[in-house]
Amino acid sequence: MKIEELTAKVLHNNPNVDRYQLAIAVAKRCDQLLDGASSKLNVDLKSMKAADVALMEIAEGLIKIKGFVNNEE
């Protein structure tokens, strides 16, 4: 699946998250992966970019985005 499709899937499934919050979440997960965390997907981290793996994990619902306050409530 293309990066654009994954991004759209995440934003569609999480209406309270905007693209900037998603970018922060992907960056934090990417840092974790680069620091040695194991992927929740069955992929080889050496053959894929950490940012792509992080976005895929979030899109599949394996990593939850939390910590952002919804100002609309």
mmCIF file as Biopython writes it, N, C-alpha, C and O atoms, coordinates in Angstrom:
data_model
#
loop_
_atom_site.group_PDB
_atom_site.id
_atom_site.type_symbol
_atom_site.label_atom_id
_atom_site.label_alt_id
_atom_site.label_comp_id
_atom_site.label_asym_id
_atom_site.label_entity_id
_atom_site.label_seq_id
_atom_site.pdbx_PDB_ins_code
_atom_site.Cartn_x
_atom_site.Cartn_y
_atom_site.Cartn_z
_atom_site.occupancy
_atom_site.B_iso_or_equiv
_atom_site.auth_seq_id
_atom_site.auth_asym_id
_atom_site.pdbx_PDB_model_num
ATOM 1   N N  . MET A ? 1  ? 0.844   -1.172 0.000  1.0 0.0 1  A 1 
ATOM 2   C CA . MET A ? 1  ? 0.000   0.000  0.000  1.0 0.0 1  A 1 
ATOM 3   C C  . MET A ? 1  ? 0.894   1.241  0.000  1.0 0.0 1  A 1 
ATOM 4   O O  . MET A ? 1  ? 1.919   1.271  0.681  1.0 0.0 1  A 1 
ATOM 5   N N  . LYS A ? 2  ? 0.514   2.235  -0.745 1.0 0.0 2  A 1 
ATOM 6   C CA . LYS A ? 2  ? 1.302   3.457  -0.840 1.0 0.0 2  A 1 
ATOM 7   C C  . LYS A ? 2  ? 1.213   4.266  0.448  1.0 0.0 2  A 1 
ATOM 8   O O  . LYS A ? 2  ? 0.254   4.148  1.211  1.0 0.0 2  A 1 
ATOM 9   N N  . ILE A ? 3  ? 2.222   5.080  0.672  1.0 0.0 3  A 1 
ATOM 10  C CA . ILE A ? 3  ? 2.278   5.927  1.859  1.0 0.0 3  A 1 
ATOM 11  C C  . ILE A ? 3  ? 1.065   6.851  1.933  1.0 0.0 3  A 1 
ATOM 12  O O  . ILE A ? 3  ? 0.514   7.065  3.013  1.0 0.0 3  A 1 
ATOM 13  N N  . GLU A ? 4  ? 0.654   7.392  0.807  1.0 0.0 4  A 1 
ATOM 14  C CA . GLU A ? 4  ? -0.504  8.293  0.783  1.0 0.0 4  A 1 
ATOM 15  C C  . GLU A ? 4  ? -1.775  7.558  1.206  1.0 0.0 4  A 1 
ATOM 16  O O  . GLU A ? 4  ? -2.616  8.114  1.914  1.0 0.0 4  A 1 
ATOM 17  N N  . GLU A ? 5  ? -1.906  6.315  0.771  1.0 0.0 5  A 1 
ATOM 18  C CA . GLU A ? 5  ? -3.078  5.512  1.132  1.0 0.0 5  A 1 
ATOM 19  C C  . GLU A ? 5  ? -3.067  5.168  2.618  1.0 0.0 5  A 1 
ATOM 20  O O  . GLU A ? 5  ? -4.111  5.188  3.271  1.0 0.0 5  A 1 
ATOM 21  N N  . LEU A ? 6  ? -1.894  4.853  3.150  1.0 0.0 6  A 1 
ATOM 22  C CA . LEU A ? 6  ? -1.787  4.558  4.577  1.0 0.0 6  A 1 
ATOM 23  C C  . LEU A ? 6  ? -2.135  5.784  5.410  1.0 0.0 6  A 1 
ATOM 24  O O  . LEU A ? 6  ? -2.850  5.685  6.408  1.0 0.0 6  A 1 
ATOM 25  N N  . THR A ? 7  ? -1.627  6.932  4.996  1.0 0.0 7  A 1 
ATOM 26  C CA . THR A ? 7  ? -1.919  8.178  5.709  1.0 0.0 7  A 1 
ATOM 27  C C  . THR A ? 7  ? -3.410  8.473  5.691  1.0 0.0 7  A 1 
ATOM 28  O O  . THR A ? 7  ? -3.984  8.832  6.719  1.0 0.0 7  A 1 
ATOM 29  N N  . ALA A ? 8  ? -4.035  8.326  4.542  1.0 0.0 8  A 1 
ATOM 30  C CA . ALA A ? 8  ? -5.474  8.567  4.430  1.0 0.0 8  A 1 
ATOM 31  C C  . ALA A ? 8  ? -6.257  7.585  5.307  1.0 0.0 8  A 1 
ATOM 32  O O  . ALA A ? 8  ? -7.250  7.965  5.927  1.0 0.0 8  A 1 
ATOM 33  N N  . LYS A ? 9  ? -5.818  6.339  5.360  1.0 0.0 9  A 1 
ATOM 34  C CA . LYS A ? 9  ? -6.490  5.329  6.180  1.0 0.0 9  A 1 
ATOM 35  C C  . LYS A ? 9  ? -6.425  5.704  7.659  1.0 0.0 9  A 1 
ATOM 36  O O  . LYS A ? 9  ? -7.425  5.610  8.370  1.0 0.0 9  A 1 
ATOM 37  N N  . VAL A ? 10 ? -5.256  6.126  8.117  1.0 0.0 10 A 1 
ATOM 38  C CA . VAL A ? 10 ? -5.101  6.506  9.524  1.0 0.0 10 A 1 
ATOM 39  C C  . VAL A ? 10 ? -5.973  7.705  9.850  1.0 0.0 10 A 1 
ATOM 40  O O  . VAL A ? 10 ? -6.671  7.710  10.864 1.0 0.0 10 A 1 
ATOM 41  N N  . LEU A ? 11 ? -5.939  8.720  8.998  1.0 0.0 11 A 1 
ATOM 42  C CA . LEU A ? 11 ? -6.710  9.939  9.259  1.0 0.0 11 A 1 
ATOM 43  C C  . LEU A ? 11 ? -8.207  9.679  9.190  1.0 0.0 11 A 1 
ATOM 44  O O  . LEU A ? 11 ? -8.979  10.307 9.914  1.0 0.0 11 A 1 
ATOM 45  N N  . HIS A ? 12 ? -8.625  8.757  8.325  1.0 0.0 12 A 1 
ATOM 46  C CA . HIS A ? 12 ? -10.046 8.407  8.225  1.0 0.0 12 A 1 
ATOM 47  C C  . HIS A ? 12 ? -10.520 7.649  9.469  1.0 0.0 12 A 1 
ATOM 48  O O  . HIS A ? 12 ? -11.621 7.883  9.968  1.0 0.0 12 A 1 
ATOM 49  N N  . ASN A ? 13 ? -9.676  6.739  9.962  1.0 0.0 13 A 1 
ATOM 50  C CA . ASN A ? 13 ? -10.049 5.920  11.115 1.0 0.0 13 A 1 
ATOM 51  C C  . ASN A ? 13 ? -9.893  6.656  12.441 1.0 0.0 13 A 1 
ATOM 52  O O  . ASN A ? 13 ? -10.413 6.201  13.460 1.0 0.0 13 A 1 
ATOM 53  N N  . ASN A ? 14 ? -9.187  7.782  12.445 1.0 0.0 14 A 1 
ATOM 54  C CA . ASN A ? 14 ? -8.958  8.567  13.661 1.0 0.0 14 A 1 
ATOM 55  C C  . ASN A ? 14 ? -9.331  10.017 13.401 1.0 0.0 14 A 1 
ATOM 56  O O  . ASN A ? 14 ? -8.446  10.846 13.185 1.0 0.0 14 A 1 
ATOM 57  N N  . PRO A ? 15 ? -10.618 10.345 13.416 1.0 0.0 15 A 1 
ATOM 58  C CA . PRO A ? 15 ? -11.036 11.700 13.052 1.0 0.0 15 A 1 
ATOM 59  C C  . PRO A ? 15 ? -10.550 12.790 14.010 1.0 0.0 15 A 1 
ATOM 60  O O  . PRO A ? 15 ? -10.548 13.967 13.650 1.0 0.0 15 A 1 
ATOM 61  N N  . ASN A ? 16 ? -10.141 12.419 15.215 1.0 0.0 16 A 1 
ATOM 62  C CA . ASN A ? 16 ? -9.648  13.416 16.158 1.0 0.0 16 A 1 
ATOM 63  C C  . ASN A ? 16 ? -8.153  13.676 16.026 1.0 0.0 16 A 1 
ATOM 64  O O  . ASN A ? 16 ? -7.596  14.468 16.786 1.0 0.0 16 A 1 
ATOM 65  N N  . VAL A ? 17 ? -7.495  13.018 15.071 1.0 0.0 17 A 1 
ATOM 66  C CA . VAL A ? 17 ? -6.063  13.184 14.828 1.0 0.0 17 A 1 
ATOM 67  C C  . VAL A ? 17 ? -5.880  13.896 13.493 1.0 0.0 17 A 1 
ATOM 68  O O  . VAL A ? 17 ? -6.461  13.500 12.483 1.0 0.0 17 A 1 
ATOM 69  N N  . ASP A ? 18 ? -5.064  14.953 13.496 1.0 0.0 18 A 1 
ATOM 70  C CA . ASP A ? 18 ? -4.782  15.619 12.224 1.0 0.0 18 A 1 
ATOM 71  C C  . ASP A ? 18 ? -3.416  15.164 11.698 1.0 0.0 18 A 1 
ATOM 72  O O  . ASP A ? 18 ? -2.714  14.403 12.364 1.0 0.0 18 A 1 
ATOM 73  N N  . ARG A ? 19 ? -3.054  15.620 10.538 1.0 0.0 19 A 1 
ATOM 74  C CA . ARG A ? 19 ? -1.834  15.123 9.891  1.0 0.0 19 A 1 
ATOM 75  C C  . ARG A ? 19 ? -0.569  15.524 10.636 1.0 0.0 19 A 1 
ATOM 76  O O  . ARG A ? 19 ? 0.445   14.832 10.541 1.0 0.0 19 A 1 
ATOM 77  N N  . TYR A ? 20 ? -0.611  16.637 11.380 1.0 0.0 20 A 1 
ATOM 78  C CA . TYR A ? 20 ? 0.559   17.061 12.140 1.0 0.0 20 A 1 
ATOM 79  C C  . TYR A ? 20 ? 0.763   16.154 13.358 1.0 0.0 20 A 1 
ATOM 80  O O  . TYR A ? 20 ? 1.894   15.803 13.692 1.0 0.0 20 A 1 
ATOM 81  N N  . GLN A ? 21 ? -0.322  15.784 14.008 1.0 0.0 21 A 1 
ATOM 82  C CA . GLN A ? 21 ? -0.240  14.854 15.125 1.0 0.0 21 A 1 
ATOM 83  C C  . GLN A ? 21 ? 0.221   13.479 14.641 1.0 0.0 21 A 1 
ATOM 84  O O  . GLN A ? 21 ? 0.989   12.798 15.320 1.0 0.0 21 A 1 
ATOM 85  N N  . LEU A ? 22 ? -0.248  13.086 13.476 1.0 0.0 22 A 1 
ATOM 86  C CA . LEU A ? 22 ? 0.186   11.815 12.893 1.0 0.0 22 A 1 
ATOM 87  C C  . LEU A ? 22 ? 1.687   11.843 12.619 1.0 0.0 22 A 1 
ATOM 88  O O  . LEU A ? 22 ? 2.385   10.862 12.872 1.0 0.0 22 A 1 
ATOM 89  N N  . ALA A ? 23 ? 2.175   12.953 12.110 1.0 0.0 23 A 1 
ATOM 90  C CA . ALA A ? 23 ? 3.613   13.078 11.828 1.0 0.0 23 A 1 
ATOM 91  C C  . ALA A ? 23 ? 4.432   12.948 13.110 1.0 0.0 23 A 1 
ATOM 92  O O  . ALA A ? 23 ? 5.490   12.318 13.108 1.0 0.0 23 A 1 
ATOM 93  N N  . ILE A ? 24 ? 3.955   13.534 14.193 1.0 0.0 24 A 1 
ATOM 94  C CA . ILE A ? 24 ? 4.649   13.425 15.478 1.0 0.0 24 A 1 
ATOM 95  C C  . ILE A ? 24 ? 4.643   11.981 15.963 1.0 0.0 24 A 1 
ATOM 96  O O  . ILE A ? 24 ? 5.662   11.476 16.434 1.0 0.0 24 A 1 
ATOM 97  N N  . ALA A ? 25 ? 3.493   11.315 15.848 1.0 0.0 25 A 1 
ATOM 98  C CA . ALA A ? 25 ? 3.379   9.921  16.282 1.0 0.0 25 A 1 
ATOM 99  C C  . ALA A ? 25 ? 4.298   9.013  15.463 1.0 0.0 25 A 1 
ATOM 100 O O  . ALA A ? 25 ? 4.948   8.127  16.018 1.0 0.0 25 A 1 
ATOM 101 N N  . VAL A ? 26 ? 4.354   9.227  14.160 1.0 0.0 26 A 1 
ATOM 102 C CA . VAL A ? 26 ? 5.225   8.421  13.302 1.0 0.0 26 A 1 
ATOM 103 C C  . VAL A ? 26 ? 6.686   8.667  13.671 1.0 0.0 26 A 1 
ATOM 104 O O  . VAL A ? 26 ? 7.481   7.728  13.722 1.0 0.0 26 A 1 
ATOM 105 N N  . ALA A ? 27 ? 7.038   9.915  13.925 1.0 0.0 27 A 1 
ATOM 106 C CA . ALA A ? 27 ? 8.422   10.239 14.285 1.0 0.0 27 A 1 
ATOM 107 C C  . ALA A ? 27 ? 8.821   9.578  15.600 1.0 0.0 27 A 1 
ATOM 108 O O  . ALA A ? 27 ? 9.931   9.060  15.725 1.0 0.0 27 A 1 
ATOM 109 N N  . LYS A ? 28 ? 7.919   9.594  16.578 1.0 0.0 28 A 1 
ATOM 110 C CA . LYS A ? 28 ? 8.228   8.965  17.873 1.0 0.0 28 A 1 
ATOM 111 C C  . LYS A ? 28 ? 8.383   7.459  17.725 1.0 0.0 28 A 1 
ATOM 112 O O  . LYS A ? 28 ? 9.298   6.869  18.299 1.0 0.0 28 A 1 
ATOM 113 N N  . ARG A ? 29 ? 7.494   6.834  16.961 1.0 0.0 29 A 1 
ATOM 114 C CA . ARG A ? 29 ? 7.604   5.388  16.752 1.0 0.0 29 A 1 
ATOM 115 C C  . ARG A ? 29 ? 8.849   5.053  15.946 1.0 0.0 29 A 1 
ATOM 116 O O  . ARG A ? 29 ? 9.502   4.040  16.196 1.0 0.0 29 A 1 
ATOM 117 N N  . CYS A ? 30 ? 9.171   5.890  14.993 1.0 0.0 30 A 1 
ATOM 118 C CA . CYS A ? 30 ? 10.378  5.701  14.179 1.0 0.0 30 A 1 
ATOM 119 C C  . CYS A ? 30 ? 11.622  5.728  15.074 1.0 0.0 30 A 1 
ATOM 120 O O  . CYS A ? 30 ? 12.519  4.899  14.923 1.0 0.0 30 A 1 
ATOM 121 N N  . ASP A ? 31 ? 11.667  6.683  16.003 1.0 0.0 31 A 1 
ATOM 122 C CA . ASP A ? 31 ? 12.785  6.749  16.942 1.0 0.0 31 A 1 
ATOM 123 C C  . ASP A ? 31 ? 12.882  5.476  17.770 1.0 0.0 31 A 1 
ATOM 124 O O  . ASP A ? 31 ? 13.975  4.962  18.006 1.0 0.0 31 A 1 
ATOM 125 N N  . GLN A ? 32 ? 11.729  4.968  18.213 1.0 0.0 32 A 1 
ATOM 126 C CA . GLN A ? 32 ? 11.727  3.727  18.993 1.0 0.0 32 A 1 
ATOM 127 C C  . GLN A ? 32 ? 12.282  2.569  18.174 1.0 0.0 32 A 1 
ATOM 128 O O  . GLN A ? 32 ? 13.079  1.773  18.670 1.0 0.0 32 A 1 
ATOM 129 N N  . LEU A ? 33 ? 11.859  2.482  16.926 1.0 0.0 33 A 1 
ATOM 130 C CA . LEU A ? 33 ? 12.344  1.400  16.059 1.0 0.0 33 A 1 
ATOM 131 C C  . LEU A ? 33 ? 13.840  1.513  15.815 1.0 0.0 33 A 1 
ATOM 132 O O  . LEU A ? 33 ? 14.553  0.509  15.822 1.0 0.0 33 A 1 
ATOM 133 N N  . LEU A ? 34 ? 14.312  2.727  15.602 1.0 0.0 34 A 1 
ATOM 134 C CA . LEU A ? 34 ? 15.744  2.932  15.360 1.0 0.0 34 A 1 
ATOM 135 C C  . LEU A ? 34 ? 16.578  2.687  16.616 1.0 0.0 34 A 1 
ATOM 136 O O  . LEU A ? 34 ? 17.766  2.380  16.529 1.0 0.0 34 A 1 
ATOM 137 N N  . ASP A ? 35 ? 15.942  2.825  17.788 1.0 0.0 35 A 1 
ATOM 138 C CA . ASP A ? 35 ? 16.641  2.575  19.053 1.0 0.0 35 A 1 
ATOM 139 C C  . ASP A ? 35 ? 16.592  1.102  19.452 1.0 0.0 35 A 1 
ATOM 140 O O  . ASP A ? 35 ? 17.077  0.742  20.525 1.0 0.0 35 A 1 
ATOM 141 N N  . GLY A ? 36 ? 16.018  0.246  18.611 1.0 0.0 36 A 1 
ATOM 142 C CA . GLY A ? 36 ? 16.060  -1.186 18.859 1.0 0.0 36 A 1 
ATOM 143 C C  . GLY A ? 36 ? 14.746  -1.852 19.196 1.0 0.0 36 A 1 
ATOM 144 O O  . GLY A ? 36 ? 14.722  -3.060 19.431 1.0 0.0 36 A 1 
ATOM 145 N N  . ALA A ? 37 ? 13.646  -1.106 19.230 1.0 0.0 37 A 1 
ATOM 146 C CA . ALA A ? 37 ? 12.351  -1.729 19.497 1.0 0.0 37 A 1 
ATOM 147 C C  . ALA A ? 37 ? 12.002  -2.681 18.354 1.0 0.0 37 A 1 
ATOM 148 O O  . ALA A ? 37 ? 12.340  -2.434 17.196 1.0 0.0 37 A 1 
ATOM 149 N N  . SER A ? 38 ? 11.327  -3.764 18.696 1.0 0.0 38 A 1 
ATOM 150 C CA . SER A ? 38 ? 10.942  -4.704 17.647 1.0 0.0 38 A 1 
ATOM 151 C C  . SER A ? 38 ? 9.639   -4.252 17.006 1.0 0.0 38 A 1 
ATOM 152 O O  . SER A ? 38 ? 8.770   -3.669 17.653 1.0 0.0 38 A 1 
ATOM 153 N N  . SER A ? 39 ? 9.534   -4.537 15.728 1.0 0.0 39 A 1 
ATOM 154 C CA . SER A ? 39 ? 8.345   -4.162 14.977 1.0 0.0 39 A 1 
ATOM 155 C C  . SER A ? 39 ? 7.202   -5.094 15.323 1.0 0.0 39 A 1 
ATOM 156 O O  . SER A ? 39 ? 7.416   -6.276 15.590 1.0 0.0 39 A 1 
ATOM 157 N N  . LYS A ? 40 ? 6.002   -4.571 15.321 1.0 0.0 40 A 1 
ATOM 158 C CA . LYS A ? 40 ? 4.809   -5.373 15.566 1.0 0.0 40 A 1 
ATOM 159 C C  . LYS A ? 40 ? 4.318   -6.027 14.277 1.0 0.0 40 A 1 
ATOM 160 O O  . LYS A ? 40 ? 3.340   -6.774 14.296 1.0 0.0 40 A 1 
ATOM 161 N N  . LEU A ? 41 ? 4.982   -5.757 13.169 1.0 0.0 41 A 1 
ATOM 162 C CA . LEU A ? 41 ? 4.684   -6.381 11.882 1.0 0.0 41 A 1 
ATOM 163 C C  . LEU A ? 41 ? 5.751   -7.431 11.590 1.0 0.0 41 A 1 
ATOM 164 O O  . LEU A ? 41 ? 6.846   -7.381 12.151 1.0 0.0 41 A 1 
ATOM 165 N N  . ASN A ? 42 ? 5.440   -8.356 10.733 1.0 0.0 42 A 1 
ATOM 166 C CA . ASN A ? 42 ? 6.420   -9.364 10.335 1.0 0.0 42 A 1 
ATOM 167 C C  . ASN A ? 42 ? 7.208   -8.862 9.133  1.0 0.0 42 A 1 
ATOM 168 O O  . ASN A ? 42 ? 7.074   -9.376 8.022  1.0 0.0 42 A 1 
ATOM 169 N N  . VAL A ? 43 ? 8.036   -7.844 9.378  1.0 0.0 43 A 1 
ATOM 170 C CA . VAL A ? 43 ? 8.862   -7.284 8.314  1.0 0.0 43 A 1 
ATOM 171 C C  . VAL A ? 43 ? 10.298  -7.193 8.812  1.0 0.0 43 A 1 
ATOM 172 O O  . VAL A ? 43 ? 10.560  -7.150 10.014 1.0 0.0 43 A 1 
ATOM 173 N N  . ASP A ? 44 ? 11.209  -7.165 7.864  1.0 0.0 44 A 1 
ATOM 174 C CA . ASP A ? 44 ? 12.620  -6.995 8.178  1.0 0.0 44 A 1 
ATOM 175 C C  . ASP A ? 44 ? 12.922  -5.502 8.197  1.0 0.0 44 A 1 
ATOM 176 O O  . ASP A ? 44 ? 12.811  -4.833 7.171  1.0 0.0 44 A 1 
ATOM 177 N N  . LEU A ? 45 ? 13.302  -4.981 9.352  1.0 0.0 45 A 1 
ATOM 178 C CA . LEU A ? 45 ? 13.567  -3.545 9.480  1.0 0.0 45 A 1 
ATOM 179 C C  . LEU A ? 45 ? 14.762  -3.097 8.648  1.0 0.0 45 A 1 
ATOM 180 O O  . LEU A ? 45 ? 14.901  -1.912 8.345  1.0 0.0 45 A 1 
ATOM 181 N N  . LYS A ? 46 ? 15.617  -4.033 8.280  1.0 0.0 46 A 1 
ATOM 182 C CA . LYS A ? 46 ? 16.778  -3.676 7.478  1.0 0.0 46 A 1 
ATOM 183 C C  . LYS A ? 46 ? 16.415  -3.441 6.016  1.0 0.0 46 A 1 
ATOM 184 O O  . LYS A ? 46 ? 17.152  -2.773 5.290  1.0 0.0 46 A 1 
ATOM 185 N N  . SER A ? 47 ? 15.286  -3.986 5.586  1.0 0.0 47 A 1 
ATOM 186 C CA . SER A ? 47 ? 14.885  -3.846 4.185  1.0 0.0 47 A 1 
ATOM 187 C C  . SER A ? 47 ? 13.872  -2.724 3.962  1.0 0.0 47 A 1 
ATOM 188 O O  . SER A ? 47 ? 13.538  -2.405 2.820  1.0 0.0 47 A 1 
ATOM 189 N N  . MET A ? 48 ? 13.379  -2.122 5.058  1.0 0.0 48 A 1 
ATOM 190 C CA . MET A ? 48 ? 12.382  -1.049 4.938  1.0 0.0 48 A 1 
ATOM 191 C C  . MET A ? 48 ? 12.814  0.141  5.778  1.0 0.0 48 A 1 
ATOM 192 O O  . MET A ? 48 ? 13.585  0.005  6.728  1.0 0.0 48 A 1 
ATOM 193 N N  . LYS A ? 49 ? 12.309  1.294  5.416  1.0 0.0 49 A 1 
ATOM 194 C CA . LYS A ? 49 ? 12.569  2.488  6.206  1.0 0.0 49 A 1 
ATOM 195 C C  . LYS A ? 49 ? 11.757  2.425  7.492  1.0 0.0 49 A 1 
ATOM 196 O O  . LYS A ? 49 ? 10.619  1.956  7.498  1.0 0.0 49 A 1 
ATOM 197 N N  . ALA A ? 50 ? 12.353  2.902  8.579  1.0 0.0 50 A 1 
ATOM 198 C CA . ALA A ? 50 ? 11.677  2.874  9.877  1.0 0.0 50 A 1 
ATOM 199 C C  . ALA A ? 50 ? 10.402  3.711  9.857  1.0 0.0 50 A 1 
ATOM 200 O O  . ALA A ? 50 ? 9.420   3.344  10.501 1.0 0.0 50 A 1 
ATOM 201 N N  . ALA A ? 51 ? 10.397  4.816  9.140  1.0 0.0 51 A 1 
ATOM 202 C CA . ALA A ? 51 ? 9.204   5.669  9.067  1.0 0.0 51 A 1 
ATOM 203 C C  . ALA A ? 51 ? 8.064   4.941  8.362  1.0 0.0 51 A 1 
ATOM 204 O O  . ALA A ? 51 ? 6.907   5.074  8.760  1.0 0.0 51 A 1 
ATOM 205 N N  . ASP A ? 52 ? 8.373   4.184  7.333  1.0 0.0 52 A 1 
ATOM 206 C CA . ASP A ? 52 ? 7.340   3.416  6.630  1.0 0.0 52 A 1 
ATOM 207 C C  . ASP A ? 52 ? 6.753   2.338  7.536  1.0 0.0 52 A 1 
ATOM 208 O O  . ASP A ? 52 ? 5.541   2.123  7.547  1.0 0.0 52 A 1 
ATOM 209 N N  . VAL A ? 53 ? 7.610   1.664  8.291  1.0 0.0 53 A 1 
ATOM 210 C CA . VAL A ? 53 ? 7.144   0.631  9.214  1.0 0.0 53 A 1 
ATOM 211 C C  . VAL A ? 53 ? 6.270   1.255  10.295 1.0 0.0 53 A 1 
ATOM 212 O O  . VAL A ? 53 ? 5.224   0.707  10.642 1.0 0.0 53 A 1 
ATOM 213 N N  . ALA A ? 54 ? 6.692   2.393  10.827 1.0 0.0 54 A 1 
ATOM 214 C CA . ALA A ? 54 ? 5.922   3.077  11.868 1.0 0.0 54 A 1 
ATOM 215 C C  . ALA A ? 54 ? 4.539   3.453  11.358 1.0 0.0 54 A 1 
ATOM 216 O O  . ALA A ? 54 ? 3.546   3.242  12.054 1.0 0.0 54 A 1 
ATOM 217 N N  . LEU A ? 55 ? 4.463   4.006  10.156 1.0 0.0 55 A 1 
ATOM 218 C CA . LEU A ? 55 ? 3.171   4.386  9.586  1.0 0.0 55 A 1 
ATOM 219 C C  . LEU A ? 55 ? 2.305   3.158  9.335  1.0 0.0 55 A 1 
ATOM 220 O O  . LEU A ? 55 ? 1.095   3.201  9.555  1.0 0.0 55 A 1 
ATOM 221 N N  . MET A ? 56 ? 2.906   2.073  8.879  1.0 0.0 56 A 1 
ATOM 222 C CA . MET A ? 56 ? 2.153   0.840  8.648  1.0 0.0 56 A 1 
ATOM 223 C C  . MET A ? 56 ? 1.596   0.289  9.957  1.0 0.0 56 A 1 
ATOM 224 O O  . MET A ? 56 ? 0.459   -0.180 9.997  1.0 0.0 56 A 1 
ATOM 225 N N  . GLU A ? 57 ? 2.383   0.342  11.020 1.0 0.0 57 A 1 
ATOM 226 C CA . GLU A ? 57 ? 1.913   -0.144 12.319 1.0 0.0 57 A 1 
ATOM 227 C C  . GLU A ? 57 ? 0.726   0.686  12.813 1.0 0.0 57 A 1 
ATOM 228 O O  . GLU A ? 57 ? -0.244  0.139  13.338 1.0 0.0 57 A 1 
ATOM 229 N N  . ILE A ? 58 ? 0.807   1.991  12.645 1.0 0.0 58 A 1 
ATOM 230 C CA . ILE A ? 58 ? -0.288  2.868  13.072 1.0 0.0 58 A 1 
ATOM 231 C C  . ILE A ? 58 ? -1.519  2.625  12.204 1.0 0.0 58 A 1 
ATOM 232 O O  . ILE A ? 58 ? -2.635  2.570  12.720 1.0 0.0 58 A 1 
ATOM 233 N N  . ALA A ? 59 ? -1.331  2.479  10.904 1.0 0.0 59 A 1 
ATOM 234 C CA . ALA A ? 59 ? -2.455  2.255  9.990  1.0 0.0 59 A 1 
ATOM 235 C C  . ALA A ? 59 ? -3.164  0.937  10.284 1.0 0.0 59 A 1 
ATOM 236 O O  . ALA A ? 59 ? -4.382  0.848  10.131 1.0 0.0 59 A 1 
ATOM 237 N N  . GLU A ? 60 ? -2.430  -0.081 10.701 1.0 0.0 60 A 1 
ATOM 238 C CA . GLU A ? 60 ? -3.024  -1.382 11.011 1.0 0.0 60 A 1 
ATOM 239 C C  . GLU A ? 60 ? -3.612  -1.426 12.413 1.0 0.0 60 A 1 
ATOM 240 O O  . GLU A ? 60 ? -4.207  -2.432 12.800 1.0 0.0 60 A 1 
ATOM 241 N N  . GLY A ? 61 ? -3.458  -0.356 13.177 1.0 0.0 61 A 1 
ATOM 242 C CA . GLY A ? 61 ? -4.016  -0.309 14.521 1.0 0.0 61 A 1 
ATOM 243 C C  . GLY A ? 61 ? -3.165  -1.002 15.569 1.0 0.0 61 A 1 
ATOM 244 O O  . GLY A ? 61 ? -3.621  -1.227 16.690 1.0 0.0 61 A 1 
ATOM 245 N N  . LEU A ? 62 ? -1.946  -1.340 15.220 1.0 0.0 62 A 1 
ATOM 246 C CA . LEU A ? 62 ? -1.051  -2.004 16.164 1.0 0.0 62 A 1 
ATOM 247 C C  . LEU A ? 62 ? -0.436  -1.016 17.145 1.0 0.0 62 A 1 
ATOM 248 O O  . LEU A ? 62 ? -0.042  -1.393 18.248 1.0 0.0 62 A 1 
ATOM 249 N N  . ILE A ? 63 ? -0.356  0.238  16.746 1.0 0.0 63 A 1 
ATOM 250 C CA . ILE A ? 63 ? 0.144   1.328  17.582 1.0 0.0 63 A 1 
ATOM 251 C C  . ILE A ? 63 ? -0.957  2.365  17.672 1.0 0.0 63 A 1 
ATOM 252 O O  . ILE A ? 63 ? -1.468  2.822  16.649 1.0 0.0 63 A 1 
ATOM 253 N N  . LYS A ? 64 ? -1.324  2.738  18.873 1.0 0.0 64 A 1 
ATOM 254 C CA . LYS A ? 64 ? -2.381  3.722  19.075 1.0 0.0 64 A 1 
ATOM 255 C C  . LYS A ? 64 ? -1.773  5.114  19.263 1.0 0.0 64 A 1 
ATOM 256 O O  . LYS A ? 64 ? -0.726  5.267  19.891 1.0 0.0 64 A 1 
ATOM 257 N N  . ILE A ? 65 ? -2.436  6.107  18.717 1.0 0.0 65 A 1 
ATOM 258 C CA . ILE A ? 65 ? -2.029  7.493  18.903 1.0 0.0 65 A 1 
ATOM 259 C C  . ILE A ? 65 ? -2.817  8.031  20.079 1.0 0.0 65 A 1 
ATOM 260 O O  . ILE A ? 65 ? -4.047  8.070  20.049 1.0 0.0 65 A 1 
ATOM 261 N N  . LYS A ? 66 ? -2.111  8.442  21.106 1.0 0.0 66 A 1 
ATOM 262 C CA . LYS A ? 66 ? -2.803  9.004  22.262 1.0 0.0 66 A 1 
ATOM 263 C C  . LYS A ? 66 ? -1.966  10.150 22.821 1.0 0.0 66 A 1 
ATOM 264 O O  . LYS A ? 66 ? -0.800  10.330 22.468 1.0 0.0 66 A 1 
ATOM 265 N N  . GLY A ? 67 ? -2.592  10.904 23.690 1.0 0.0 67 A 1 
ATOM 266 C CA . GLY A ? 67 ? -1.881  12.013 24.307 1.0 0.0 67 A 1 
ATOM 267 C C  . GLY A ? 67 ? -2.255  13.365 23.744 1.0 0.0 67 A 1 
ATOM 268 O O  . GLY A ? 67 ? -1.741  14.384 24.204 1.0 0.0 67 A 1 
ATOM 269 N N  . PHE A ? 68 ? -3.143  13.401 22.756 1.0 0.0 68 A 1 
ATOM 270 C CA . PHE A ? 68 ? -3.584  14.659 22.186 1.0 0.0 68 A 1 
ATOM 271 C C  . PHE A ? 68 ? -4.966  14.994 22.729 1.0 0.0 68 A 1 
ATOM 272 O O  . PHE A ? 68 ? -5.828  14.123 22.841 1.0 0.0 68 A 1 
ATOM 273 N N  . VAL A ? 69 ? -5.165  16.249 23.060 1.0 0.0 69 A 1 
ATOM 274 C CA . VAL A ? 69 ? -6.434  16.687 23.611 1.0 0.0 69 A 1 
ATOM 275 C C  . VAL A ? 69 ? -7.311  17.208 22.483 1.0 0.0 69 A 1 
ATOM 276 O O  . VAL A ? 69 ? -6.858  17.974 21.632 1.0 0.0 69 A 1 
ATOM 277 N N  . ASN A ? 70 ? -8.576  16.782 22.486 1.0 0.0 70 A 1 
ATOM 278 C CA . ASN A ? 70 ? -9.530  17.254 21.487 1.0 0.0 70 A 1 
ATOM 279 C C  . ASN A ? 70 ? -10.127 18.556 22.001 1.0 0.0 70 A 1 
ATOM 280 O O  . ASN A ? 70 ? -10.854 18.546 22.994 1.0 0.0 70 A 1 
ATOM 281 N N  . ASN A ? 71 ? -9.835  19.673 21.348 1.0 0.0 71 A 1 
ATOM 282 C CA . ASN A ? 71 ? -10.294 20.985 21.782 1.0 0.0 71 A 1 
ATOM 283 C C  . ASN A ? 71 ? -11.751 21.252 21.438 1.0 0.0 71 A 1 
ATOM 284 O O  . ASN A ? 71 ? -12.308 22.253 21.890 1.0 0.0 71 A 1 
ATOM 285 N N  . GLU A ? 72 ? -12.377 20.401 20.663 1.0 0.0 72 A 1 
ATOM 286 C CA . GLU A ? 72 ? -13.752 20.615 20.232 1.0 0.0 72 A 1 
ATOM 287 C C  . GLU A ? 72 ? -14.752 20.229 21.306 1.0 0.0 72 A 1 
ATOM 288 O O  . GLU A ? 72 ? -15.921 20.606 21.221 1.0 0.0 72 A 1 
ATOM 289 N N  . GLU A ? 73 ? -14.323 19.494 22.304 1.0 0.0 73 A 1 
ATOM 290 C CA . GLU A ? 73 ? -15.250 19.039 23.352 1.0 0.0 73 A 1 
ATOM 291 C C  . GLU A ? 73 ? -15.424 20.072 24.436 1.0 0.0 73 A 1 
ATOM 292 O O  . GLU A ? 73 ? -16.169 19.847 25.390 1.0 0.0 73 A 1 
#
